[in-house]
Amino acid sequence: MALNRENVVLAGRVVGMGREENCTLNAQKVTLPGIIISHFSKCNVHNAPSDLPDGEYLVIFEGGMIPFHKHGGVWEALGS
């Protein structure tokens, strides 16, 4: 069975450091044919407010949530 890979853009919410803000999440959605569960990889946060401080965040979107670390203004997905 071959994996299906699809680049997706999702509306999300960045939650953490005492803040909750809108963002956009670009990711690769990976699924197996006939399976409902998806995995998201190559995740990038965009359009989040630039004044969010460095720290640990959770990006919540329809279909899941992914932990991120922001350091020096760069977003890094943890575990994807």
Secondary structure, DSSP 8 states (H G I E B T S, - for coil): ---EEEEEEEEEEEEETTEEEEEEEEEEEEE-TT---EEEEEEEEES--TT--SEEEEEEETTEEEEEEEETTEEEES--
